[in-house]
Structure formats: structure tokens, C-alpha cells
Amino acid sequence: MIVSYKELGFVNSKEIFKKALKGGYAIPAYNFNNMEQLQAIIIACVQTSSPVILQVSKGAREYANQTLLRYLAQGAVEFMKELASEKKLPEIPIVLHLDHGDSFELCKSCILSGFSSVMIDGSHLPYEENVLLTKKVVEYAHEFDVTVEGELGVLAGIEEHVQSEVHHYTKPEEVEDFVKSTGVDSLAIAIGTSHGAYKFKVKPGENPPPLRFDILEEVEKRIPGFPIVLHGASSVLKDYVDMINRYGGNMENAVGVPEDQLRRAAKSAVCKINIDSDGRLAMTAKIREALATKPAEFDPRKYLGPAREELIKMYMDKNMNVLGSAGKA
């Protein structure tokens, strides 16, 4: 059975990307795996009047079960409408997006089950194969008015099934041909961000290496007005890492992308910024704190609830102070 994303209340990314490019801000793309994460994303984005991209990885889809996930996501749209009405705030546009799709079959399955946007990641393939795979997904997706994100360049780091030990920066000379040959709607590029919570190998007191804004600027010159995406853009906030370690965790040398660099990127052609690890860290930190300080507690609501509240706070801060998407719904 084919399920249209329009029936579920989602939008594709075309219009929100146009507005973001024009307005000099980036749309948050937050990954979720469970109900509490999803609730936090919706509450934070409604309260800050920010458009949002709900991201589902291949692993999250398997973890949550694709049928349950569809109804969970559909419920998020209804929850958003109720919340907006109750708070007398505008309804916000929501995209349901497949993050790091690794095959045509997976993208097709998501399109048919109500996703409004998919990413096909052929960045690990030789250039010509990446073009062919991306073009195949684009042609299929566009029949259903679903938008497609492609990728050029390889991010180092590990996150779920996406892993690479070596960072390959995007070659600006390839982007024009890639966009033209594939018909893709947005493009993820590699300018120094990295997957996971251990993005850079730095010694205590050292700053992570700056993003390659020279590459971003060259890409912008070659494909002016085209939506650019940054993956692996969590900042790995020190407060959460410290809290995890304080309550029994072991996350030494976890470091991410400084938020001031993301602010700068959000003012350029980067109109979608992916944030996954920061959500995991905030949730884990608060759960560890609750279990360590209240060892007799066994009701999951008593530790998942505070974790959800912390996520709301963090996502609101991202929308207002990092991405600039607050008030843009």
C-alpha cells in the first residue's frame, strides 16, 4: 500500500529551503529513535516557531519498526497541531526525512511509506556510480513529489552504519556536474564536520580544527542559490559529556563542532544542519544523573521525563542561538 506524505501532514523540503536560503538561517534536522526524543523535538520547535526536519536513519527505522514509526511520525504532526492551538502559536512545517539511505530499495520503501524527503548516500562510491545511483533515486522520488538529498565527499567518524576513518573533502569542481547530472534537490558536502561524538583528535585545551569555509564558498560560487547540507554537526556540548563522566560514564576526548562555526555556516547557503549526537548526549546525561542520584527509582517515566525536558531546552537553544530558525515557521 502506498502512503502519501501529504496525507500524513508532512511537507517536502523545497519551500522551507527556499525560505532558509533567502533568510540566512538553517533548518534543524534532528534524529529520533523513540517517543521522548520525538516529543522533545516537536515541543521545542513549536515553542520557538521553527520549521523542522525529523530524521530517521536506517538503524532507527529497524529499531522502531517501520510501521510503528510511520504512526509515531503521523502522531507527531497531530501533536504539533494541538500544541500550536493550545499555545496560540503558528503551526510549523515538518519534513519526514530518511538520513543516510544506502540503497535505492531503502529509499523506495521510505517513499512508499510516507517519507517526504530521502537522502541517498553514494559518497563512498566512485563518482560515476554515485551519480547513477543518485539519479535513479531522484527520478523515482520526483514521481511522488519527494525531495532528494545527495552527498559528495566523505565524512570521517562513526555513527550507526555510517563509518569512515578518512575524511575526503568535497571537490568543488565536481558539484556543478553532480547537481546537473542527478537532478538532486540538496547536496551534503564535506567541509570538516564529522560523525559521532569523537569528531576530532585533540589534546586537552586544544580547539578542534576550523571548518573549511573556503570549500563552502567555492561550492556556493559554482552552484549559487542551491541548498547545501551539513552532516555530523553536533557540538558535543561539554556540560553533557562532563555529566555523563561524573555519573559513571567514560567519554574522554569527546569533542564536536563549535557552535560559532555552525552559526556562520547557517548564514550561508547551508540551509539544513544535522544534529544527532547532541540529542543522544543530553538524554544519556540526564538518565545517568537520575539513576545515580535516585538509585531506588525504577519507573522509566521518572528518568525519561527529565531527559525529555533537557532535550527540549537544548533543541530550543539550537533553534534560537545556533541555527537561526526560531520564528521562521
C-alpha positions as CSV (number, residue, x, y, z in Angstrom):
1,M,0.0,0.0,0.0
2,I,1.3,3.5,-1.0
3,V,1.1,6.1,1.8
4,S,1.5,9.7,0.6
5,Y,3.3,12.0,3.0
6,K,0.8,14.7,2.2
7,E,-2.0,12.6,3.7
8,L,0.1,12.3,6.9
9,G,0.6,16.1,7.1
10,F,4.2,16.4,6.1
11,V,5.8,18.7,3.6
12,N,8.9,18.2,1.4
13,S,11.9,20.4,1.8
14,K,11.6,22.6,-1.3
15,E,9.8,25.7,0.1
16,I,11.4,25.7,3.5
17,F,14.9,25.5,1.9
18,K,14.0,28.4,-0.4
19,K,13.0,30.5,2.7
20,A,16.1,29.5,4.6
21,L,18.4,30.4,1.8
22,K,16.7,33.8,1.4
23,G,16.6,34.4,5.2
24,G,20.1,33.3,6.0
25,Y,19.3,30.5,8.5
26,A,19.4,26.7,8.6
27,I,16.6,24.3,9.3
28,P,17.3,21.9,12.2
29,A,17.4,18.2,11.2
30,Y,17.1,16.3,14.4
31,N,17.3,12.5,14.5
32,F,14.9,10.5,16.7
33,N,14.6,6.8,17.7
34,N,11.9,6.9,20.4
35,M,8.8,8.7,21.7
36,E,10.6,11.0,24.2
37,Q,13.0,12.3,21.5
38,L,10.2,13.0,19.1
39,Q,8.1,14.8,21.8
40,A,11.1,17.0,22.7
41,I,11.7,17.9,19.1
42,I,8.1,18.9,18.4
43,I,7.7,20.8,21.7
44,A,10.9,22.7,21.2
45,C,10.2,23.6,17.5
46,V,6.6,24.7,18.2
47,Q,7.7,26.8,21.2
48,T,10.3,28.5,19.1
49,S,8.2,28.6,15.9
50,S,10.8,26.7,13.9
51,P,10.4,24.5,10.9
52,V,11.9,21.1,11.5
53,I,13.2,18.0,9.7
54,L,12.5,14.8,11.5
55,Q,15.4,12.5,10.6
56,V,15.2,8.7,10.6
57,S,18.3,6.6,10.0
58,K,18.2,3.1,8.6
59,G,19.1,1.8,12.0
60,A,16.3,3.9,13.7
61,R,13.8,2.5,11.3
62,E,14.8,-1.0,12.1
63,Y,14.9,-0.3,15.8
64,A,11.4,1.3,16.0
65,N,9.8,-0.9,13.3
66,Q,8.8,0.9,10.1
67,T,5.0,0.5,10.7
68,L,5.2,1.8,14.3
69,L,7.5,4.6,13.1
70,R,5.0,5.8,10.5
71,Y,2.2,6.2,13.0
72,L,4.6,7.7,15.6
73,A,5.6,10.3,13.0
74,Q,2.0,10.9,11.9
75,G,1.1,11.3,15.6
76,A,3.8,14.0,15.9
77,V,2.0,16.1,13.2
78,E,-1.2,15.9,15.2
79,F,0.6,16.6,18.4
80,M,2.2,19.7,16.8
81,K,-1.3,21.0,15.7
82,E,-2.7,20.5,19.2
83,L,0.2,22.2,20.9
84,A,0.2,25.1,18.5
85,S,-3.5,25.6,19.0
86,E,-3.2,25.3,22.8
87,K,-0.2,27.8,23.0
88,K,-1.8,30.1,20.3
89,L,1.3,29.7,18.1
90,P,1.6,29.1,14.4
91,E,1.7,25.5,13.1
92,I,5.1,24.5,11.9
93,P,6.2,22.7,8.7
94,I,7.5,19.2,9.3
95,V,9.6,17.1,6.9
96,L,10.0,13.4,7.5
97,H,13.4,12.5,6.1
98,L,15.5,9.4,5.6
99,D,19.0,10.0,6.8
100,H,21.8,8.2,5.0
101,G,19.8,5.9,2.8
102,D,22.3,3.4,1.4
103,S,20.3,1.8,-1.4
104,F,17.6,2.5,-4.0
105,E,15.4,-0.1,-2.3
106,L,15.5,1.5,1.1
107,C,14.7,5.0,-0.4
108,K,11.8,3.5,-2.4
109,S,10.4,1.7,0.7
110,C,10.5,5.0,2.7
111,I,8.9,7.0,-0.2
112,L,6.1,4.5,-0.4
113,S,5.5,4.6,3.4
114,G,5.1,8.3,3.8
115,F,8.5,10.0,3.9
116,S,8.6,13.4,2.3
117,S,12.3,13.5,1.7
118,V,15.1,10.9,1.4
119,M,18.9,11.0,1.3
120,I,20.8,8.7,-0.9
121,D,24.3,8.5,0.2
122,G,26.5,7.3,-2.6
123,S,29.5,9.3,-1.4
124,H,31.6,6.1,-0.7
125,L,31.2,5.0,-4.4
126,P,33.3,6.1,-7.3
127,Y,32.0,9.4,-8.7
128,E,30.2,8.0,-11.7
129,E,28.5,5.3,-9.6
130,N,27.4,7.9,-7.1
131,V,25.9,9.9,-10.0
132,L,24.0,7.0,-11.4
133,L,22.6,5.8,-8.1
134,T,21.5,9.3,-7.0
135,K,19.9,10.0,-10.4
136,K,17.9,6.7,-10.1
137,V,16.6,7.7,-6.7
138,V,15.8,11.3,-7.8
139,E,13.8,10.1,-10.9
140,Y,11.7,7.7,-8.7
141,A,11.2,10.2,-5.8
142,H,10.2,13.1,-8.0
143,E,7.3,11.0,-9.3
144,F,5.9,11.3,-5.8
145,D,7.0,14.9,-5.2
146,V,9.5,13.7,-2.7
147,T,12.7,15.7,-2.4
148,V,16.2,14.1,-2.5
149,E,19.5,14.9,-0.8
150,G,22.7,13.6,-2.3
151,E,26.3,13.7,-0.9
152,L,29.7,14.4,-2.3
153,G,32.8,13.9,-0.2
154,V,33.1,11.6,2.8
155,L,32.8,12.5,6.5
156,A,35.2,10.7,8.9
157,G,33.8,9.3,12.1
158,I,31.3,6.6,13.1
159,E,27.5,6.9,13.6
160,E,25.4,3.7,13.2
161,H,26.2,2.1,9.9
162,V,27.9,5.2,8.5
163,Q,31.6,5.0,9.2
164,S,34.9,6.1,7.6
165,E,38.4,6.5,9.1
166,V,39.4,9.0,6.4
167,H,37.9,12.4,5.7
168,H,37.6,13.3,2.0
169,Y,36.7,16.9,1.4
170,T,34.1,17.7,-1.3
171,K,35.8,18.7,-4.5
172,P,34.1,22.0,-5.6
173,E,34.9,21.2,-9.3
174,E,32.5,18.2,-9.1
175,V,29.4,19.8,-7.6
176,E,28.1,21.6,-10.7
177,D,28.2,18.4,-12.8
178,F,26.8,16.3,-9.9
179,V,23.8,18.6,-9.4
180,K,23.1,18.9,-13.1
181,S,23.5,15.2,-13.8
182,T,21.4,13.9,-10.9
183,G,18.7,16.5,-10.6
184,V,19.1,16.3,-6.8
185,D,17.3,18.9,-4.6
186,S,20.0,19.5,-2.0
187,L,23.6,18.5,-1.5
188,A,25.5,17.3,1.6
189,I,29.2,18.4,1.4
190,A,32.2,17.5,3.5
191,I,34.0,20.6,4.9
192,G,35.3,19.2,8.2
193,T,32.3,18.1,10.2
194,S,32.4,14.5,11.3
195,H,30.0,11.8,12.5
196,G,29.7,10.7,16.2
197,A,30.8,12.2,19.5
198,Y,34.5,11.8,18.9
199,K,34.8,14.1,15.8
200,F,38.4,15.3,16.2
201,K,41.5,14.0,17.9
202,V,42.6,17.0,20.0
203,K,44.6,17.2,23.2
204,P,43.1,18.8,26.3
205,G,42.9,22.5,25.9
206,E,43.2,22.4,22.1
207,N,40.5,23.6,19.8
208,P,39.1,21.4,17.1
209,P,40.2,22.4,13.6
210,P,38.1,25.0,11.9
211,L,35.6,24.1,9.1
212,R,36.8,24.6,5.6
213,F,34.8,27.7,4.7
214,D,37.0,28.2,1.7
215,I,35.4,25.0,0.2
216,L,31.9,26.1,1.1
217,E,32.5,29.5,-0.5
218,E,33.8,27.9,-3.7
219,V,30.8,25.5,-3.8
220,E,28.4,28.5,-3.4
221,K,30.1,30.2,-6.4
222,R,29.7,27.2,-8.6
223,I,26.1,26.4,-7.7
224,P,24.7,29.7,-6.5
225,G,21.3,29.6,-4.6
226,F,21.5,25.8,-4.2
227,P,20.6,24.2,-0.8
228,I,23.7,22.8,1.0
229,V,23.6,20.4,3.9
230,L,26.0,19.8,6.8
231,H,26.1,16.3,8.3
232,G,27.9,15.5,11.6
233,A,27.2,18.9,13.0
234,S,26.7,18.2,16.7
235,S,28.8,20.4,19.0
236,V,29.2,17.6,21.7
237,L,28.4,20.0,24.4
238,K,30.9,19.8,27.3
239,D,28.3,20.1,30.1
240,Y,26.7,16.8,28.9
241,V,30.0,15.0,28.4
242,D,31.1,16.1,31.9
243,M,27.7,15.0,33.4
244,I,28.0,11.6,31.7
245,N,31.5,11.1,33.1
246,R,30.6,12.4,36.5
247,Y,27.8,9.7,36.9
248,G,29.8,6.7,35.8
249,G,30.3,7.2,32.0
250,N,33.5,7.1,30.1
251,M,33.6,9.7,27.3
252,E,37.1,11.1,27.4
253,N,38.2,13.3,24.5
254,A,34.7,13.6,23.0
255,V,34.6,16.8,21.0
256,G,32.4,18.4,18.3
257,V,31.9,21.3,16.0
258,P,32.0,24.7,17.8
259,E,28.6,26.4,17.7
260,D,30.0,29.7,16.4
261,Q,31.2,27.9,13.3
262,L,27.7,26.4,12.8
263,R,26.2,29.9,13.2
264,R,28.5,31.2,10.5
265,A,27.6,28.2,8.2
266,A,23.9,28.8,8.8
267,K,24.1,32.3,7.4
268,S,25.4,31.0,4.1
269,A,24.0,28.5,1.5
270,V,23.8,25.8,4.3
271,C,20.1,25.5,4.9
272,K,20.0,22.2,6.7
273,I,22.2,21.2,9.6
274,N,22.1,17.6,11.0
275,I,22.2,17.1,14.8
276,D,22.1,13.7,16.3
277,S,24.9,13.1,18.8
278,D,23.9,16.1,20.9
279,G,20.5,14.7,21.4
280,R,21.9,11.3,22.5
281,L,24.4,13.0,24.9
282,A,21.7,15.2,26.6
283,M,19.4,12.3,27.1
284,T,22.1,9.9,28.4
285,A,23.5,12.6,30.7
286,K,20.1,13.2,32.4
287,I,19.3,9.5,32.6
288,R,22.7,8.8,34.2
289,E,22.2,11.6,36.7
290,A,18.7,10.4,37.6
291,L,19.7,6.8,38.1
292,A,22.9,7.7,40.1
293,T,21.2,10.2,42.4
294,K,18.0,8.2,42.9
295,P,19.1,4.6,42.9
296,A,15.8,3.3,44.2
297,E,13.9,4.7,41.2
298,F,12.6,2.1,38.7
299,D,9.8,4.0,36.9
300,P,11.1,4.8,33.4
301,R,9.0,7.9,33.3
302,K,11.0,9.3,36.3
303,Y,14.2,9.3,34.3
304,L,13.0,9.6,30.7
305,G,10.9,12.6,31.7
306,P,13.8,14.7,32.9
307,A,15.8,13.6,29.8
308,R,13.0,14.8,27.6
309,E,12.9,18.2,29.4
310,E,16.6,18.6,28.9
311,L,16.3,17.8,25.2
312,I,13.6,20.4,24.8
313,K,15.9,23.0,26.4
314,M,18.8,22.1,24.2
315,Y,16.8,22.0,20.9
316,M,15.2,25.4,21.7
317,D,18.7,26.8,22.3
318,K,19.9,25.4,19.0
319,N,17.0,26.9,17.1
320,M,17.4,30.3,18.7
321,N,21.1,30.7,19.1
322,V,22.8,28.4,16.6
323,L,20.7,27.8,13.5
324,G,18.7,31.0,13.5
325,S,15.5,29.1,12.6
326,A,13.4,30.3,15.6
327,G,10.4,32.4,14.4
328,K,10.7,31.2,10.8
329,A,7.7,28.8,10.7
